Amino acid sequence: MSLKQLVNDKKIYDSFLEELEKQINVYTRSLEQANTLVEVHRLQGNIYSLRRLLKLKEQVNGSN
């Protein structure tokens, strides 16, 4: 399956977005409890990467 097929299949893409949101929530809760700066930076990076994936459809279909 290509990325274009993934992002244009509503059912699959909605499930993908739902999973991303769940993971963002998990990392956000972990971020709230982080004890070290290294943990904070790692978790922030994870959240940043997942949020970029939330915009995958626009990137694949060429919208800016």
N, C-alpha and C positions, 0 to 999 in steps of 0.2 A: 504494500500500500504506500502510495506516495504522500508527501505532506499535503499536497493540494487536495487529494481525496479525503484525508483526515479532517482538514479544516472545513471542507464543504459538505461533509456528512453530518447533519445537525445532531442526530442522536449520539453518534460517537463523539463528536466534538463537545457537546454539552456534558457528557460523562467525563471527558478529559478535563474540562474546565472545573467541574465539581471536585474532581480528585486534586487538582492544583490548589483550589481554595481550601480543601481539608488540610493539605500539607502546609500551606501558608499559616493556617490557624495553629497547627501543631508547633511549627517553628516560632511563631509569635509567643505562644505560651512558654516555650522553652527560653526564649529571649528575656521574658519577664523574670525568669528565675536564674538567669546566667550569673555565675560568680566571678568569672574572670573576663578580662578584656579580649582575650583570644576567643573565648566562647561567644562573646557578643559579636565580634567581627565575623566569625564563621557563620553564625545564625543569620546575621544581616545579609551576608553574601548568598546564603541559601534562599532567603526570602526574595532578594533582588532577582535571582535567577528564575525563580518560579513566577514572579510578576512579569518578567520578560516573556515567559512562555504564554502568559495570559493574552499577550498581544500577537501571538503566532499567526492567527488568521489574517490580520492586517498585513503582516510582513510577507506572508506567502502569496496573498492575492494582490500585493503591490500597492495597497493604500498607505498613505503617510499620515 
